[in-house]
Amino acid sequence: MTDPEYMDRAEAALAAIERSCDRINDATDADIDNQRVGGMITITFRNGSQLIVNLQKPLHEIWLAARSGGYHYRHDGNAWVDTKTREEFFGNLTREATLQAGQPLAFTPD
């Protein structure tokens, strides 16, 4: 993947996270806060816990930091997948956000 291809896909993923946060806040009482600074989004939950998603441009990866640990994702041509577990990024983000919020939340790539 070229650098411009990576940036297009990575920026699309960050925009999808922001849209998902807006949908969650409109549809639930989760009251999550998301703040984007450059290639990093910090999602803060009512209980003060956070998820941090950031771009790792030199590696062409997206990283997720959660209470359960850190995850690294590379695009396989179809989706962002974890470099160790092969889990899909948005599915994992949904799981981690649900755990940290204490209620079902859904993050999607669209």
MMTF fields as JSON, N, C-alpha, C and O atoms, coordinates in Angstrom:
{
  "mmtfVersion": "1.0.0",
  "mmtfProducer": "UNKNOWN",
  "numBonds": 439,
  "numAtoms": 440,
  "numGroups": 110,
  "numChains": 1,
  "numModels": 1,
  "chainsPerModel": [1],
  "groupsPerChain": [110],
  "chainIdList": ["A"],
  "bondAtomList": [4, 2, 8, 6, 12, 10, 16, 14, 20, 18, 24, 22, 28, 26, 32, 30, 36, 34, 40, 38, 44, 42, 48, 46, 52, 50, 56, 54, 60, 58, 64, 62, 68, 66, 72, 70, 76, 74, 80, 78, 84, 82, 88, 86, 92, 90, 96, 94, 100, 98, 104, 102, 108, 106, 112, 110, 116, 114, 120, 118, 124, 122, 128, 126, 132, 130, 136, 134, 140, 138, 144, 142, 148, 146, 152, 150, 156, 154, 160, 158, 164, 162, 168, 166, 172, 170, 176, 174, 180, 178, 184, 182, 188, 186, 192, 190, 196, 194, 200, 198, 204, 202, 208, 206, 212, 210, 216, 214, 220, 218, 224, 222, 228, 226, 232, 230, 236, 234, 240, 238, 244, 242, 248, 246, 252, 250, 256, 254, 260, 258, 264, 262, 268, 266, 272, 270, 276, 274, 280, 278, 284, 282, 288, 286, 292, 290, 296, 294, 300, 298, 304, 302, 308, 306, 312, 310, 316, 314, 320, 318, 324, 322, 328, 326, 332, 330, 336, 334, 340, 338, 344, 342, 348, 346, 352, 350, 356, 354, 360, 358, 364, 362, 368, 366, 372, 370, 376, 374, 380, 378, 384, 382, 388, 386, 392, 390, 396, 394, 400, 398, 404, 402, 408, 406, 412, 410, 416, 414, 420, 418, 424, 422, 428, 426, 432, 430, 436, 434],
  "bondOrderList": [1, 1, 1, 1, 1, 1, 1, 1, 1, 1, 1, 1, 1, 1, 1, 1, 1, 1, 1, 1, 1, 1, 1, 1, 1, 1, 1, 1, 1, 1, 1, 1, 1, 1, 1, 1, 1, 1, 1, 1, 1, 1, 1, 1, 1, 1, 1, 1, 1, 1, 1, 1, 1, 1, 1, 1, 1, 1, 1, 1, 1, 1, 1, 1, 1, 1, 1, 1, 1, 1, 1, 1, 1, 1, 1, 1, 1, 1, 1, 1, 1, 1, 1, 1, 1, 1, 1, 1, 1, 1, 1, 1, 1, 1, 1, 1, 1, 1, 1, 1, 1, 1, 1, 1, 1, 1, 1, 1, 1],
  "groupList": [{"groupName": "MET", "atomNameList": ["N", "CA", "C", "O"], "elementList": ["N", "C", "C", "O"], "formalChargeList": [0, 0, 0, 0], "bondAtomList": [1, 0, 2, 1, 3, 2], "bondOrderList": [1, 1, 2], "singleLetterCode": "M", "chemCompType": "L-PEPTIDE LINKING"}, {"groupName": "THR", "atomNameList": ["N", "CA", "C", "O"], "elementList": ["N", "C", "C", "O"], "formalChargeList": [0, 0, 0, 0], "bondAtomList": [1, 0, 2, 1, 3, 2], "bondOrderList": [1, 1, 2], "singleLetterCode": "T", "chemCompType": "L-PEPTIDE LINKING"}, {"groupName": "ASP", "atomNameList": ["N", "CA", "C", "O"], "elementList": ["N", "C", "C", "O"], "formalChargeList": [0, 0, 0, 0], "bondAtomList": [1, 0, 2, 1, 3, 2], "bondOrderList": [1, 1, 2], "singleLetterCode": "D", "chemCompType": "L-PEPTIDE LINKING"}, {"groupName": "PRO", "atomNameList": ["N", "CA", "C", "O"], "elementList": ["N", "C", "C", "O"], "formalChargeList": [0, 0, 0, 0], "bondAtomList": [1, 0, 2, 1, 3, 2], "bondOrderList": [1, 1, 2], "singleLetterCode": "P", "chemCompType": "L-PEPTIDE LINKING"}, {"groupName": "GLU", "atomNameList": ["N", "CA", "C", "O"], "elementList": ["N", "C", "C", "O"], "formalChargeList": [0, 0, 0, 0], "bondAtomList": [1, 0, 2, 1, 3, 2], "bondOrderList": [1, 1, 2], "singleLetterCode": "E", "chemCompType": "L-PEPTIDE LINKING"}, {"groupName": "TYR", "atomNameList": ["N", "CA", "C", "O"], "elementList": ["N", "C", "C", "O"], "formalChargeList": [0, 0, 0, 0], "bondAtomList": [1, 0, 2, 1, 3, 2], "bondOrderList": [1, 1, 2], "singleLetterCode": "Y", "chemCompType": "L-PEPTIDE LINKING"}, {"groupName": "ARG", "atomNameList": ["N", "CA", "C", "O"], "elementList": ["N", "C", "C", "O"], "formalChargeList": [0, 0, 0, 0], "bondAtomList": [1, 0, 2, 1, 3, 2], "bondOrderList": [1, 1, 2], "singleLetterCode": "R", "chemCompType": "L-PEPTIDE LINKING"}, {"groupName": "ALA", "atomNameList": ["N", "CA", "C", "O"], "elementList": ["N", "C", "C", "O"], "formalChargeList": [0, 0, 0, 0], "bondAtomList": [1, 0, 2, 1, 3, 2], "bondOrderList": [1, 1, 2], "singleLetterCode": "A", "chemCompType": "L-PEPTIDE LINKING"}, {"groupName": "LEU", "atomNameList": ["N", "CA", "C", "O"], "elementList": ["N", "C", "C", "O"], "formalChargeList": [0, 0, 0, 0], "bondAtomList": [1, 0, 2, 1, 3, 2], "bondOrderList": [1, 1, 2], "singleLetterCode": "L", "chemCompType": "L-PEPTIDE LINKING"}, {"groupName": "ILE", "atomNameList": ["N", "CA", "C", "O"], "elementList": ["N", "C", "C", "O"], "formalChargeList": [0, 0, 0, 0], "bondAtomList": [1, 0, 2, 1, 3, 2], "bondOrderList": [1, 1, 2], "singleLetterCode": "I", "chemCompType": "L-PEPTIDE LINKING"}, {"groupName": "SER", "atomNameList": ["N", "CA", "C", "O"], "elementList": ["N", "C", "C", "O"], "formalChargeList": [0, 0, 0, 0], "bondAtomList": [1, 0, 2, 1, 3, 2], "bondOrderList": [1, 1, 2], "singleLetterCode": "S", "chemCompType": "L-PEPTIDE LINKING"}, {"groupName": "CYS", "atomNameList": ["N", "CA", "C", "O"], "elementList": ["N", "C", "C", "O"], "formalChargeList": [0, 0, 0, 0], "bondAtomList": [1, 0, 2, 1, 3, 2], "bondOrderList": [1, 1, 2], "singleLetterCode": "C", "chemCompType": "L-PEPTIDE LINKING"}, {"groupName": "ASN", "atomNameList": ["N", "CA", "C", "O"], "elementList": ["N", "C", "C", "O"], "formalChargeList": [0, 0, 0, 0], "bondAtomList": [1, 0, 2, 1, 3, 2], "bondOrderList": [1, 1, 2], "singleLetterCode": "N", "chemCompType": "L-PEPTIDE LINKING"}, {"groupName": "GLN", "atomNameList": ["N", "CA", "C", "O"], "elementList": ["N", "C", "C", "O"], "formalChargeList": [0, 0, 0, 0], "bondAtomList": [1, 0, 2, 1, 3, 2], "bondOrderList": [1, 1, 2], "singleLetterCode": "Q", "chemCompType": "L-PEPTIDE LINKING"}, {"groupName": "VAL", "atomNameList": ["N", "CA", "C", "O"], "elementList": ["N", "C", "C", "O"], "formalChargeList": [0, 0, 0, 0], "bondAtomList": [1, 0, 2, 1, 3, 2], "bondOrderList": [1, 1, 2], "singleLetterCode": "V", "chemCompType": "L-PEPTIDE LINKING"}, {"groupName": "GLY", "atomNameList": ["N", "CA", "C", "O"], "elementList": ["N", "C", "C", "O"], "formalChargeList": [0, 0, 0, 0], "bondAtomList": [1, 0, 2, 1, 3, 2], "bondOrderList": [1, 1, 2], "singleLetterCode": "G", "chemCompType": "PEPTIDE LINKING"}, {"groupName": "PHE", "atomNameList": ["N", "CA", "C", "O"], "elementList": ["N", "C", "C", "O"], "formalChargeList": [0, 0, 0, 0], "bondAtomList": [1, 0, 2, 1, 3, 2], "bondOrderList": [1, 1, 2], "singleLetterCode": "F", "chemCompType": "L-PEPTIDE LINKING"}, {"groupName": "LYS", "atomNameList": ["N", "CA", "C", "O"], "elementList": ["N", "C", "C", "O"], "formalChargeList": [0, 0, 0, 0], "bondAtomList": [1, 0, 2, 1, 3, 2], "bondOrderList": [1, 1, 2], "singleLetterCode": "K", "chemCompType": "L-PEPTIDE LINKING"}, {"groupName": "HIS", "atomNameList": ["N", "CA", "C", "O"], "elementList": ["N", "C", "C", "O"], "formalChargeList": [0, 0, 0, 0], "bondAtomList": [1, 0, 2, 1, 3, 2], "bondOrderList": [1, 1, 2], "singleLetterCode": "H", "chemCompType": "L-PEPTIDE LINKING"}, {"groupName": "TRP", "atomNameList": ["N", "CA", "C", "O"], "elementList": ["N", "C", "C", "O"], "formalChargeList": [0, 0, 0, 0], "bondAtomList": [1, 0, 2, 1, 3, 2], "bondOrderList": [1, 1, 2], "singleLetterCode": "W", "chemCompType": "L-PEPTIDE LINKING"}],
  "groupTypeList": [0, 1, 2, 3, 4, 5, 0, 2, 6, 7, 4, 7, 7, 8, 7, 7, 9, 4, 6, 10, 11, 2, 6, 9, 12, 2, 7, 1, 2, 7, 2, 9, 2, 12, 13, 6, 14, 15, 15, 0, 9, 1, 9, 1, 16, 6, 12, 15, 10, 13, 8, 9, 14, 12, 8, 13, 17, 3, 8, 18, 4, 9, 19, 8, 7, 7, 6, 10, 15, 15, 5, 18, 5, 6, 18, 2, 15, 12, 7, 19, 14, 2, 1, 17, 1, 6, 4, 4, 16, 16, 15, 12, 8, 1, 6, 4, 7, 1, 8, 13, 7, 15, 13, 3, 8, 7, 16, 1, 3, 2],
  "groupIdList": [1, 2, 3, 4, 5, 6, 7, 8, 9, 10, 11, 12, 13, 14, 15, 16, 17, 18, 19, 20, 21, 22, 23, 24, 25, 26, 27, 28, 29, 30, 31, 32, 33, 34, 35, 36, 37, 38, 39, 40, 41, 42, 43, 44, 45, 46, 47, 48, 49, 50, 51, 52, 53, 54, 55, 56, 57, 58, 59, 60, 61, 62, 63, 64, 65, 66, 67, 68, 69, 70, 71, 72, 73, 74, 75, 76, 77, 78, 79, 80, 81, 82, 83, 84, 85, 86, 87, 88, 89, 90, 91, 92, 93, 94, 95, 96, 97, 98, 99, 100, 101, 102, 103, 104, 105, 106, 107, 108, 109, 110],
  "secStructList": [7, 7, 2, 2, 2, 2, 2, 2, 2, 2, 2, 2, 2, 2, 2, 2, 2, 2, 2, 2, 2, 2, 2, 2, 2, 2, 2, 1, 1, 7, 7, 7, 3, 3, 3, 3, 3, 6, 6, 3, 3, 3, 3, 3, 7, 6, 6, 1, 7, 3, 3, 3, 3, 3, 3, 3, 4, 4, 4, 6, 3, 3, 3, 3, 3, 3, 6, 6, 3, 3, 3, 3, 3, 3, 3, 7, 1, 1, 1, 3, 3, 3, 6, 6, 6, 7, 7, 5, 2, 2, 2, 2, 2, 2, 2, 2, 2, 2, 2, 2, 2, 6, 1, 7, 7, 7, 7, 7, 7, 7],
  "xCoordList": [0.845, 0.0, 0.895, 1.891, 0.535, 1.305, 0.925, -0.102, 1.755, 1.443, 0.1, -0.7, -0.174, -1.483, -2.666, -3.709, -2.513, -3.581, -3.82, -4.96, -2.732, -2.85, -3.597, -4.531, -3.185, -3.806, -5.287, -6.098, -5.653, -7.063, -7.864, -8.924, -7.361, -8.077, -8.086, -9.102, -6.972, -6.881, -7.772, -8.454, -7.769, -8.624, -10.098, -10.916, -10.44, -11.824, -12.217, -13.347, -11.298, -11.576, -11.795, -12.72, -10.953, -11.12, -12.445, -13.133, -12.8, -14.083, -15.25, -16.25, -15.137, -16.191, -16.322, -17.432, -15.21, -15.254, -16.006, -16.851, -15.697, -16.372, -17.873, -18.682, -18.247, -19.673, -20.354, -21.483, -19.659, -20.217, -20.429, -21.45, -19.494, -19.656, -20.89, -21.656, -21.081, -22.259, -23.538, -24.495, -23.565, -24.754, -25.03, -26.177, -23.975, -24.134, -24.731, -25.652, -24.23, -24.737, -26.174, -26.944, -26.545, -27.922, -28.892, -30.05, -28.432, -29.325, -29.312, -30.198, -28.318, -28.206, -27.93, -27.762, -27.886, -27.501, -26.046, -25.663, -25.243, -23.85, -23.023, -22.092, -23.355, -22.668, -21.151, -20.406, -20.707, -19.271, -18.763, -19.482, -17.537, -16.89, -15.769, -14.993, -15.686, -14.558, -13.854, -14.476, -12.546, -11.726, -10.659, -9.931, -10.581, -9.574, -8.514, -8.811, -7.272, -6.129, -5.234, -4.598, -5.183, -4.393, -4.853, -6.027, -3.944, -4.243, -4.592, -4.376, -5.132, -5.475, -6.868, -7.219, -7.654, -8.963, -8.958, -8.6, -9.358, -9.533, -11.024, -11.726, -11.497, -12.906, -12.956, -12.327, -13.712, -13.807, -15.228, -16.198, -15.33, -16.62, -17.007, -16.173, -18.261, -18.809, -18.015, -17.877, -17.491, -16.739, -15.28, -14.505, -14.909, -13.553, -12.565, -11.456, -12.95, -12.033, -11.965, -12.848, -10.914, -10.694, -10.278, -9.706, -10.587, -10.017, -9.257, -9.732, -8.081, -7.285, -6.97, -6.426, -7.321, -7.045, -6.077, -6.335, -4.953, -4.034, -3.386, -3.22, -3.033, -2.408, -0.914, -0.272, -0.382, 1.062, 1.497, 1.636, 1.705, 1.96, 3.161, 3.049, 4.304, 5.456, 5.203, 5.782, 4.335, 4.05, 2.8, 2.494, 2.075, 0.789, -0.188, -0.869, -0.248, -1.114, -2.003, -1.741, -3.063, -3.892, -3.731, -3.824, -3.491, -3.334, -4.524, -5.058, -4.926, -5.995, -5.451, -4.915, -5.59, -5.231, -6.514, -7.342, -6.673, -7.862, -7.435, -6.264, -8.386, -8.073, -7.472, -6.59, -7.955, -7.511, -6.144, -5.559, -5.633, -4.321, -4.245, -5.127, -3.17, -2.95, -3.084, -2.703, -3.629, -3.874, -3.324, -3.386, -2.786, -2.225, -2.965, -3.13, -3.409, -4.206, -3.551, -3.038, -3.581, -3.141, -4.294, -5.108, -4.35, -5.418, -5.038, -3.933, -5.959, -5.676, -6.275, -6.333, -6.717, -7.37, -8.875, -9.556, -9.395, -10.838, -11.187, -12.186, -10.364, -10.659, -9.361, -8.314, -9.457, -8.348, -8.391, -9.387, -7.327, -7.291, -6.095, -5.024, -6.311, -5.272, -4.104, -4.301, -2.903, -1.716, -1.449, -0.695, -2.049, -1.845, -3.075, -2.964, -4.247, -5.449, -6.265, -7.115, -6.023, -6.777, -8.205, -9.034, -8.505, -9.82, -9.957, -8.984, -11.18, -11.465, -11.553, -12.098, -11.015, -10.895, -12.221, -12.321, -13.243, -14.488, -15.217, -15.899, -15.081, -15.643, -14.956, -15.606, -13.638, -12.883, -13.168, -13.319, -13.244, -13.562, -14.939, -15.118, -15.902, -17.243, -17.18, -17.784, -16.456, -16.332, -15.692, -16.202, -14.581, -13.869, -14.707, -14.726, -15.395, -16.233, -17.403, -17.756, -17.999, -19.095, -18.633, -19.332, -17.47, -16.925, -16.668, -17.003, -16.088, -15.722, -16.926, -16.937, -17.936, -19.125, -20.111, -20.927, -20.038, -20.973, -22.343, -23.319, -22.425, -23.665, -23.322, -22.235, -24.229, -23.932, -23.762, -24.617, -22.656, -22.366, -21.945, -21.476, -22.103, -21.741, -20.949, -21.401, -19.76, -18.928, -18.887, -18.661, -19.109, -19.15, -18.243, -17.946, -17.804, -16.904, -17.625, -16.972, -18.95, -19.672, -20.467, -21.128],
  "yCoordList": [-1.17, 0.0, 1.239, 1.299, 2.202, 3.441, 4.337, 4.123, 5.328, 6.269, 6.969, 7.054, 7.478, 8.124, 7.162, 7.561, 5.906, 4.929, 4.692, 4.634, 4.558, 4.375, 5.553, 5.363, 6.758, 7.945, 8.029, 8.39, 7.705, 7.727, 6.738, 7.081, 5.524, 4.495, 4.815, 4.63, 5.289, 5.608, 6.8, 6.78, 7.823, 8.988, 8.601, 9.118, 7.702, 7.219, 6.486, 6.624, 5.713, 5.003, 5.99, 5.82, 7.013, 8.005, 8.747, 8.997, 9.097, 9.782, 8.874, 9.351, 7.574, 6.63, 6.527, 6.394, 6.588, 6.573, 7.8, 7.696, 8.956, 10.189, 10.116, 10.52, 9.604, 9.452, 8.471, 8.7, 7.383, 6.409, 7.035, 6.784, 7.835, 8.522, 9.426, 9.461, 10.15, 11.011, 10.188, 10.556, 9.067, 8.194, 7.632, 7.591, 7.2, 6.643, 7.692, 7.388, 8.899, 9.956, 10.334, 10.696, 10.253, 10.558, 9.456, 9.735, 8.205, 7.062, 6.47, 5.688, 6.832, 6.233, 7.311, 8.484, 6.906, 7.825, 7.597, 7.955, 7.007, 6.682, 7.93, 7.883, 9.036, 10.307, 10.169, 10.5, 9.676, 9.565, 10.85, 11.528, 11.161, 12.345, 11.869, 10.988, 12.452, 12.12, 13.408, 14.411, 13.336, 14.488, 14.023, 13.065, 14.724, 14.386, 15.473, 16.666, 15.021, 15.907, 15.233, 14.221, 15.786, 15.191, 13.785, 13.56, 12.837, 11.441, 10.638, 9.426, 11.285, 10.581, 10.983, 12.163, 9.984, 10.221, 9.621, 8.459, 10.426, 9.962, 9.908, 10.912, 8.741, 8.545, 8.388, 7.492, 9.268, 9.258, 8.892, 9.441, 7.955, 7.465, 8.137, 8.735, 8.032, 8.678, 8.307, 9.129, 7.075, 6.627, 7.101, 6.738, 7.907, 8.455, 7.602, 8.051, 6.379, 5.539, 6.038, 6.757, 5.646, 6.123, 5.001, 3.992, 5.215, 4.453, 5.456, 6.567, 5.069, 5.964, 5.245, 4.141, 5.892, 5.379, 6.352, 7.555, 5.824, 6.729, 6.065, 4.847, 6.904, 6.437, 6.281, 7.113, 5.221, 4.978, 5.0, 3.96, 6.211, 6.405, 5.631, 5.019, 5.626, 4.898, 3.402, 2.761, 2.848, 1.41, 1.07, -0.102, 2.109, 1.925, 1.151, 0.238, 1.525, 0.85, 1.846, 3.048, 1.315, 2.028, 1.288, 0.061, 2.039, 1.435, 1.803, 2.909, 0.859, 1.059, 0.745, -0.338, 1.694, 1.476, 1.401, 2.311, 0.302, 0.066, -0.471, -0.788, -0.571, -1.143, -2.536, -2.917, -3.292, -4.684, -4.81, -5.893, -3.716, -3.769, -2.931, -2.122, -3.143, -2.403, -3.315, -4.485, -2.774, -3.539, -2.775, -1.546, -3.521, -2.933, -3.508, -4.724, -2.639, -3.061, -2.618, -1.505, -3.517, -3.215, -3.5, -4.392, -2.737, -2.949, -4.11, -4.15, -5.053, -6.244, -6.155, -7.154, -4.965, -4.782, -4.694, -4.15, -5.234, -5.192, -4.492, -3.777, -4.698, -4.169, -4.012, -4.532, -3.278, -3.155, -4.366, -4.578, -5.169, -6.387, -6.367, -5.852, -6.944, -7.0, -7.849, -8.916, -7.364, -8.051, -9.365, -10.192, -9.586, -10.838, -11.741, -12.926, -11.182, -12.012, -12.101, -12.982, -11.205, -11.102, -10.607, -10.704, -10.077, -9.487, -8.184, -7.46, -7.909, -6.691, -5.502, -5.623, -4.359, -3.183, -2.722, -2.56, -2.504, -1.943, -2.914, -2.484, -4.203, -5.192, -5.151, -5.236, -5.02, -4.941, -3.628, -3.615, -2.52, -1.225, -1.283, -0.758, -1.912, -2.075, -2.855, -2.453, -3.962, -4.789, -3.999, -3.998, -3.333, -2.584, -1.415, -1.156, -0.71, 0.42, -0.067, 0.569, -1.178, -1.749, -2.115, -1.845, -2.722, -3.079, -1.841, -1.82, -0.83, 0.356, 1.243, 1.924, 1.243, 2.057, 1.352, 2.0, 0.018, -0.74, -0.865, -1.171, -0.631, -0.789, -1.062, -0.701, -1.695, -2.026, -0.77, 0.115, -0.711, 0.368, -0.259, -1.397, 0.46, -0.085, 0.938, 2.059, 0.524, 1.312, 0.593, -0.616, 1.345, 0.757, 1.528, 2.7, 0.871, 1.554, 2.499, 3.172, 2.565, 3.457, 4.507, 5.332],
  "zCoordList": [0.0, 0.0, 0.0, 0.721, -0.799, -0.852, 0.337, 0.981, 0.612, 1.692, 1.463, 2.395, 0.242, 0.025, 0.207, 0.724, -0.212, -0.014, 1.478, 1.937, 2.218, 3.664, 4.284, 5.063, 3.939, 4.539, 4.189, 5.041, 2.957, 2.568, 3.415, 3.941, 3.545, 4.321, 5.81, 6.48, 6.324, 7.751, 8.108, 9.133, 7.277, 7.526, 7.445, 8.206, 6.536, 6.439, 7.722, 8.19, 8.29, 9.539, 10.689, 11.482, 10.781, 11.846, 11.698, 12.687, 10.467, 10.231, 10.615, 11.153, 10.346, 10.714, 12.232, 12.749, 12.944, 14.414, 14.919, 15.809, 14.351, 14.766, 14.482, 15.317, 13.313, 12.981, 13.944, 14.378, 14.271, 15.211, 16.584, 17.224, 17.037, 18.329, 18.302, 19.265, 17.21, 17.088, 17.121, 17.804, 16.382, 16.366, 17.758, 18.204, 18.435, 19.785, 20.716, 21.474, 20.671, 21.549, 21.213, 22.103, 19.929, 19.529, 19.936, 20.246, 19.937, 20.13, 21.538, 21.882, 22.362, 23.692, 24.735, 24.402, 25.975, 27.051, 27.477, 28.591, 26.598, 26.932, 27.225, 28.029, 26.583, 26.809, 26.682, 27.605, 25.523, 25.286, 24.647, 23.913, 24.936, 24.372, 23.467, 23.836, 22.287, 21.42, 21.021, 20.668, 21.093, 20.726, 19.753, 20.01, 18.627, 17.623, 17.573, 17.499, 17.615, 17.441, 16.405, 16.697, 15.21, 14.132, 13.844, 13.55, 13.925, 13.644, 14.875, 14.897, 15.914, 17.145, 17.615, 17.625, 18.003, 18.604, 20.004, 20.194, 20.975, 22.341, 22.624, 22.504, 22.995, 23.343, 24.856, 25.419, 25.51, 26.972, 27.371, 26.85, 28.306, 28.774, 30.082, 30.761, 30.417, 31.619, 32.876, 33.782, 32.938, 34.122, 34.112, 34.997, 33.119, 33.046, 32.268, 31.981, 31.922, 31.144, 29.702, 29.234, 29.02, 27.662, 26.728, 27.14, 25.446, 24.343, 23.502, 23.27, 23.046, 22.203, 20.904, 20.899, 19.81, 18.469, 17.828, 17.776, 17.336, 16.65, 15.447, 15.388, 14.502, 13.267, 13.479, 14.12, 12.941, 12.939, 11.474, 10.831, 10.971, 9.542, 9.011, 7.949, 9.694, 9.13, 8.97, 8.093, 9.821, 9.793, 8.986, 8.768, 8.543, 7.852, 8.727, 8.259, 10.0, 10.958, 11.683, 11.698, 12.284, 13.248, 14.57, 14.62, 15.635, 16.953, 17.827, 17.744, 18.664, 19.631, 21.016, 21.25, 21.93, 23.333, 24.14, 24.098, 24.881, 25.687, 27.047, 27.258, 27.965, 29.279, 29.146, 29.915, 28.166, 28.009, 27.345, 27.334, 26.794, 26.154, 24.899, 24.611, 24.156, 22.922, 21.721, 21.773, 20.633, 19.421, 18.223, 18.169, 17.267, 16.049, 14.848, 14.741, 13.947, 12.799, 11.497, 11.384, 10.518, 9.15, 8.207, 8.446, 7.144, 6.162, 5.256, 4.717, 5.093, 4.284, 2.879, 2.161, 2.491, 1.203, 1.338, 0.468, 2.441, 2.701, 4.006, 4.086, 5.027, 6.358, 7.144, 6.76, 8.257, 9.191, 10.106, 10.797, 10.126, 10.931, 11.884, 11.56, 13.065, 14.083, 13.577, 12.995, 13.808, 13.306, 14.021, 13.509, 15.199, 15.94, 15.885, 15.571, 16.191, 16.327, 15.047, 14.918, 14.102, 12.845, 13.065, 12.161, 14.258, 14.515, 13.727, 13.512, 13.307, 12.555, 13.518, 14.615, 13.1, 13.946, 14.538, 15.754, 13.708, 14.221, 15.149, 16.079, 14.908, 15.82, 17.169, 18.21, 17.147, 18.394, 19.117, 20.339, 18.371, 18.974, 19.636, 20.735, 18.981, 19.553, 20.861, 21.855, 20.862, 22.069, 23.213, 24.333, 22.927, 23.974, 24.488, 25.691, 23.599, 24.014, 24.861, 25.855, 24.48, 25.25, 26.659, 27.635, 26.761, 28.077, 28.922, 30.107, 28.338, 29.113, 29.428, 30.453, 28.563, 28.814, 29.73, 30.386, 29.778, 30.586, 29.953, 30.637, 28.653, 27.909, 26.448, 25.995, 25.701, 24.3, 23.443, 23.439, 22.725, 21.78, 20.48, 20.467, 19.377, 18.069, 17.266, 17.034, 16.848, 15.947, 14.608, 14.552, 13.523, 12.189, 11.239, 11.471, 10.171, 9.22, 8.26, 7.461, 8.322, 7.417, 8.148, 7.517]
}
